[in-house]
Amino acid sequence: MRKYLPTLFIVFLLTSCGHPSAVSLSSKSPDGNTEIKIDAKKASGLDPYTVTLKTLTGGKETGSAQFEITVSEMNESNVKFKWADANNAQITFTQTDGGQRVFVYFADANNVILKETKNE
């Protein structure tokens, strides 16, 4: 068994580290004027995703946030967009451990708010 340990270790490193991964997801408001874009990258299979969340209104960036999410793959099954109306949305990320991180988008004539809500 000892003679196989170096080979097993190399196989483990090759399979767990993987290649860099990049994902882009987006959703448009009901009126089509606002878009929420997610660009996520991770260096290897063991790293969390570094996520950049942006809001664009009329094609112009109006807000952004950057954070890390721990998931093996980021896709539509663990990222959900819920629009209440053209100025209110909720973005929910479900992590590998089942925990959720929720971000809200709110806009009015004077302000744009894009922030993480506190889990209770």
C-alpha positions, 0 to 999 in steps of 0.5 A: 500500500505504501508504494501506491501513496505517491501515485494516489496523492498525485491523482488526488491533486489532479482531480481536486484542483481542476481547471479555472472556472468562469460563469455568467448569469443574468436576469432582466426586470419585468419591463426589460430596462434593468438587468442584474448580471453575475460574473463568477470565477474560481481558480480551482475546484477547491476554491470558492467562487469570487462573484461580481454582482452588477446592476445595469439600468438602461445599459449603464452600471448603477450598482455592484457588489463583490463576495465569495460563494462556496459551491461546486458549480454555480448555475440556475439551480443554486442562483435564483432571481425573484423580481417583485417589480421593475425596481425590486429584486431578490437574488438568492445563492444556495451554498454547498452546505445548504446555507443561503446568501440573499442580496436585494436590489431596490431602485427609486428616482434618487437611489439604487441599493444593492446589498446583502440581507442579514440571515435571521 
